[in-house]
Amino acid sequence: MVYDGTQGTITSRPVSEPVQDWDKLIRVWGLDPAEVEVIEPVQMRAWDTIVEGETKTLYYYKANLRKRRSSHTVDVSDLIAQIEGHRPSQRPLGTTETPRALVVALSDWQLGKSGGEAGIERILSAIDMIVRYIADQRKIGRPFDRIIIASLGDTIEGCDGHYPSQTFTTELNMRDQVNMARRLFIRYVTTLAPLVDLMVVAAVGGNHGENRRNGEAYTDPSDNLDVAVWEQVADVIAVNPAAYGHVSFVLPRNELSLTLDVLGTIVAIAHGHKLGRGSNSQAKAESWWRDQAFGRQAAGDADVLVTGHYHHFTVTEDAGRVHIQTPTQDSGSQWWSDITGKGSQPGQLIFSIDGNGWGGDATVLR
């Protein structure tokens, strides 16, 4: 026998019976058949001889040995065979027969500030683009059966108390801002709800929805116009249950974040103004998320966290969790750019979720 601990050869002595069990022969040479195996093909010779006056057939074997591969070891030849044997799937790319949700994130419109007409036109165009997107997905075999509208706050600009020069740059009073927000929200619901079997609207308040005095909110967290406008919309929609009975609303009282179970994926939404100070939205979101988990808060169990407030688009994925920072339909914040140097193109964020989790397809429609 020649064996170096990994591979070798074994030669049998002449035996009078064909070898049926290689484990016995391996043990004769002092090896463990649980760790060593014979590699086919095996050399065999047979001849007749006279033993004590009788003719008998003797057998001789020579075989290669190798150390058995553990369960986690992959034979590269198997991988090569897998590559060479692959045949293209005939199934249309990405088709699915399972329920699928489209998440539509509305964030930081800040209706009422300068450039309002352009902002409203972008919002209306975004609704049209979502309709076309849903139709295109259906054509390729990836239909949506539900839509989740995640309203992340700062829908209106407010009139005072958020940054210097706000009163000078605001074009609409509070009543008119709310009027525009309500009408646009209704347009989203009435346009998109007929396209699916289920619609859920979830909303959280942002800092611009607060009642402020001298730069600080002076009423409780429930007093937020970002949520109050959606309450008005819910009342309007409830008048027509025949057309919109499949639309439901998840609206907080005092909470500044919400969690939703979307086809088994837990989605948390928060405006982002309570994440902490600084301009690094990702670092603050991760820190806030960890603290929520440590404090056993609902958002700490989320698989996907969606935030607004920072007016730019980013997606990060780590340890199976996804943070999506949404862009805005707003024309931009000069004050934010001045203090951080940051800004991004406006756009409408959408992404999908199915039974396997989020689709990895966060898209900004522009």
C-alpha positions in Angstrom: 0.0 0.0 0.0 1.1 3.5 -0.8 -1.0 6.3 0.9 0.1 9.8 1.8 -3.0 10.8 3.8 -4.8 12.2 0.8 -4.4 9.6 -2.0 -2.5 6.4 -2.9 -2.8 2.8 -4.1 -3.7 -0.5 -2.5 -2.7 -3.9 -3.8 -4.4 -7.0 -2.4 -2.7 -10.4 -1.8 -4.2 -13.2 -3.9 -7.6 -14.1 -2.5 -9.8 -17.1 -3.3 -13.1 -15.1 -3.4 -14.0 -12.0 -5.4 -13.8 -8.8 -3.3 -17.4 -7.6 -2.6 -16.6 -5.3 0.3 -13.7 -2.9 -0.1 -14.1 -1.8 3.5 -12.7 -5.1 4.7 -9.6 -4.8 2.5 -9.1 -1.1 3.6 -9.2 -2.2 7.2 -6.6 -4.9 6.6 -4.2 -2.1 5.7 -4.9 -0.2 8.9 -7.1 2.5 7.3 -10.6 3.7 8.2 -13.1 3.1 5.4 -15.1 6.1 6.8 -12.2 8.3 5.8 -10.7 6.5 2.8 -12.5 5.2 -0.3 -11.6 3.2 -3.4 -11.8 5.0 -6.8 -13.1 3.1 -9.7 -12.0 1.6 -12.1 -10.2 -1.2 -10.2 -7.6 -3.5 -11.7 -8.4 -7.2 -11.3 -6.5 -10.3 -12.4 -7.7 -13.9 -12.1 -5.9 -17.2 -12.7 -6.4 -20.8 -11.9 -4.0 -22.7 -9.7 -3.8 -26.1 -8.0 -4.3 -26.1 -4.2 -4.1 -29.4 -2.4 -4.9 -31.3 -5.6 -7.9 -29.1 -6.5 -8.2 -26.4 -9.1 -9.0 -23.0 -7.6 -9.4 -19.5 -9.0 -7.4 -16.8 -7.3 -8.0 -13.0 -7.6 -5.7 -10.1 -7.4 -6.8 -6.4 -7.1 -5.1 -3.1 -7.4 -7.0 0.1 -6.7 -6.5 3.8 -6.3 -7.4 5.3 -2.9 -8.3 8.8 -1.9 -9.5 10.5 1.3 -13.2 10.8 1.4 -14.6 14.2 0.7 -16.5 15.8 3.5 -20.0 16.9 3.0 -18.9 20.5 2.5 -16.2 19.8 -0.1 -17.2 20.3 -3.7 -15.7 18.3 -6.5 -14.6 20.8 -9.2 -15.5 18.2 -11.9 -19.1 18.3 -10.7 -19.1 22.1 -11.0 -17.6 21.9 -14.5 -20.3 19.4 -15.5 -23.0 21.7 -14.1 -21.7 24.6 -16.2 -21.4 22.5 -19.4 -24.8 20.9 -18.9 -26.7 24.1 -18.3 -29.5 24.8 -20.7 -31.3 28.1 -20.9 -34.7 28.3 -19.1 -37.7 28.6 -21.4 -39.6 30.5 -18.7 -40.0 34.2 -19.4 -37.5 36.2 -17.3 -38.8 37.0 -13.8 -42.3 35.7 -14.1 -44.1 34.9 -10.9 -47.4 33.4 -9.9 -47.1 34.4 -6.2 -48.7 37.6 -4.7 -46.6 40.6 -5.2 -46.7 44.1 -3.7 -45.6 47.4 -5.1 -44.4 49.9 -2.4 -44.9 53.5 -3.5 -43.0 56.0 -1.2 -44.2 59.6 -1.0 -41.7 61.8 0.7 -40.8 65.5 1.3 -43.0 67.1 -1.3 -43.0 70.3 0.9 -45.9 71.7 -1.1 -46.1 75.5 -0.8 -42.5 76.5 -1.2 -41.1 78.2 -4.2 -41.1 76.2 -7.4 -44.4 74.7 -6.4 -45.9 74.3 -9.9 -42.9 72.3 -11.1 -43.2 70.1 -8.1 -46.9 69.4 -8.6 -46.2 68.6 -12.3 -43.5 66.0 -11.2 -46.0 64.4 -8.8 -48.7 64.1 -11.4 -46.2 62.7 -13.9 -45.0 60.2 -11.3 -48.6 58.8 -11.0 -48.7 58.3 -14.7 -45.3 56.6 -14.7 -46.4 54.2 -11.9 -49.5 53.3 -14.0 -47.3 52.5 -17.0 -44.8 50.5 -14.8 -47.6 48.3 -13.4 -48.9 47.7 -16.9 -45.4 46.8 -18.2 -44.8 44.4 -15.3 -48.0 42.7 -16.0 -47.0 42.2 -19.7 -43.8 40.3 -18.7 -45.6 38.1 -16.2 -44.9 40.0 -13.0 -48.2 41.5 -12.0 -48.9 43.3 -8.7 -52.0 42.3 -6.7 -51.5 45.0 -4.0 -50.0 48.5 -3.6 -48.6 49.9 -0.3 -48.5 53.6 -0.2 -45.9 54.7 2.3 -46.3 58.4 3.1 -43.1 59.5 4.9 -44.0 63.0 5.8 -43.1 66.6 5.0 -45.9 66.7 2.5 -46.4 70.4 3.1 -43.9 73.1 3.6 -45.5 74.9 6.5 -45.1 78.6 7.0 -42.6 79.2 9.8 -40.3 77.6 12.3 -38.2 75.2 10.3 -35.3 77.1 8.7 -34.2 80.7 8.1 -36.1 82.6 5.3 -39.0 80.0 5.3 -41.6 82.7 5.6 -40.0 84.6 2.7 -39.8 81.6 0.3 -43.2 80.0 1.0 -45.7 80.7 -1.7 -48.9 79.2 -0.3 -50.6 79.7 3.1 -51.3 76.7 5.3 -54.9 76.2 4.1 -53.8 76.1 0.4 -50.9 73.8 1.2 -53.3 71.3 2.8 -55.7 71.7 -0.1 -53.0 70.7 -2.6 -51.8 67.8 -0.5 -55.3 66.4 -0.1 -56.1 66.6 -3.8 -52.8 64.9 -4.8 -53.3 62.2 -2.2 -56.7 61.5 -3.5 -55.3 61.4 -7.1 -52.8 58.7 -6.0 -55.5 56.5 -4.4 -58.2 56.9 -7.0 -55.8 56.3 -9.9 -53.9 53.3 -8.5 -56.4 51.5 -6.4 -58.4 50.2 -9.4 -55.3 48.5 -10.7 -55.0 46.1 -7.7 -57.0 43.9 -5.4 -55.7 45.5 -2.2 -54.3 48.9 -1.3 -52.8 49.9 2.1 -51.9 53.5 2.9 -49.5 54.0 5.8 -48.4 57.5 6.9 -46.1 59.0 9.4 -45.5 62.6 10.4 -42.5 64.7 9.5 -41.1 67.9 11.0 -42.8 70.2 8.5 -46.2 68.8 9.5 -45.7 69.9 13.1 -47.3 72.9 14.7 -44.2 75.1 15.6 -43.5 78.2 17.5 -40.0 79.7 17.6 -38.6 76.7 15.8 -40.0 74.1 18.1 -43.2 72.0 18.1 -45.4 73.1 20.9 -48.2 70.5 20.6 -48.0 66.7 21.0 -46.7 64.4 18.3 -50.2 63.5 17.2 -50.8 67.0 16.0 -49.2 66.6 12.6 -50.7 67.7 9.3 -48.8 65.0 7.3 -51.1 62.5 9.0 -54.2 64.7 9.4 -54.5 65.2 5.6 -54.5 61.5 5.1 -57.3 61.3 7.7 -59.3 63.6 5.5 -58.5 61.4 2.4 -59.6 58.3 4.3 -63.0 60.0 5.1 -63.4 60.9 1.4 -62.6 57.4 0.2 -64.9 55.8 2.7 -67.9 57.5 1.0 -67.5 55.1 -1.9 -67.0 51.6 -0.5 -68.2 49.9 -3.7 -65.1 51.3 -5.6 -62.7 51.6 -2.7 -63.6 49.0 -0.2 -60.3 47.3 -0.8 -58.4 50.4 0.4 -57.4 50.6 4.1 -55.4 53.2 6.1 -52.8 52.7 8.8 -52.5 56.1 10.5 -50.7 56.6 13.9 -51.8 58.7 16.8 -48.5 59.6 18.5 -46.1 57.2 16.9 -43.4 58.6 14.6 -42.7 55.2 13.0 -44.9 52.4 11.7 -44.3 48.8 10.8 -46.3 46.7 8.3 -46.3 43.0 7.5 -46.1 42.9 3.7 -46.3 39.3 2.5 -44.2 38.2 5.4 -41.6 41.0 5.1 -41.7 43.5 7.9 -41.4 47.1 6.6 -40.8 50.0 8.9 -41.4 53.6 7.8 -40.2 56.8 9.5 -39.7 60.3 8.3 -36.1 60.5 9.6 -36.0 63.8 11.6 -35.7 61.8 14.8 -32.8 59.7 13.7 -30.3 62.0 15.2 -28.0 64.9 14.3 -25.6 65.0 11.4 -25.7 64.7 7.6 -24.8 61.0 7.2 -28.3 59.6 6.9 -27.1 56.0 6.5 -25.0 56.0 9.7 -27.9 57.6 11.7 -30.5 55.2 10.3 -28.3 52.2 11.3 -27.7 53.6 14.8 -31.4 54.4 15.3 -32.4 51.0 13.9 -30.1 49.2 16.3 -31.4 51.2 19.2 -35.0 50.2 18.2 -34.0 46.6 18.3 -32.2 46.9 21.6 -35.3 48.6 23.1 -37.6 45.9 21.7 -39.5 48.4 19.6 -41.5 47.3 16.6 -39.2 48.9 14.1 -36.3 46.9 15.5 -37.9 43.7 14.0 -38.1 45.2 10.5 -36.5 43.7 7.4 -36.8 46.9 5.4 -36.5 50.4 6.8 -37.7 53.3 4.6 -36.9 56.9 5.6 -37.3 60.3 4.1 -36.1 63.8 5.3 -32.7 63.8 3.7 -33.9 64.5 0.1 -31.5 62.0 -1.6 -31.7 58.4 -2.8 -29.6 55.6 -1.3 -30.1 51.8 -0.8 -27.9 49.7 1.6 -28.2 46.1 2.5 -26.5 44.3 5.3 -27.1 41.1 7.3 -30.4 40.6 5.4 -31.8 44.0 6.3 -32.3 46.9 3.8 -32.4 50.6 4.4 -33.9 52.7 1.6 -33.5 56.5 1.8 -36.0 58.1 -0.4 -35.6 61.0 -2.8 -38.2 63.8 -3.0 -40.4 65.4 -5.7 -39.3 68.7 -4.2 -37.1 71.0 -6.4 -34.4 70.9 -3.7 -33.5 72.6 -0.5 -31.0 75.4 -0.7 -30.7 75.5 3.1 -29.8 71.7 3.1 -27.3 72.0 0.3 -25.7 75.0 2.0 -25.1 73.1 5.3 -24.2 69.7 3.9 -23.2 70.2 0.3 -25.6 67.4 -0.6 -28.6 67.2 -3.0 -30.0 64.8 -5.6 -32.4 64.7 -8.5 -36.1 64.6 -7.5 -38.0 61.4 -8.3 -40.6 58.9 -7.3 -39.3 55.8 -5.4 -41.0 52.4 -5.9 -39.9 48.9 -5.0 -41.5 45.4 -4.9 -42.0 42.8 -2.2 -43.1 39.2 -2.7 -43.1 36.0 -0.6 -39.3 35.9 -0.9 -38.7 39.4 0.5 -38.0 42.7 -1.1 -37.3 42.4 -4.8 -33.9 44.2 -4.8 -35.5 46.6 -7.4 -35.6 50.0 -5.7 -36.3 52.3 -8.7 -36.6 56.1 -8.9 -39.0 57.1 -11.6 -38.1 60.4 -13.2 
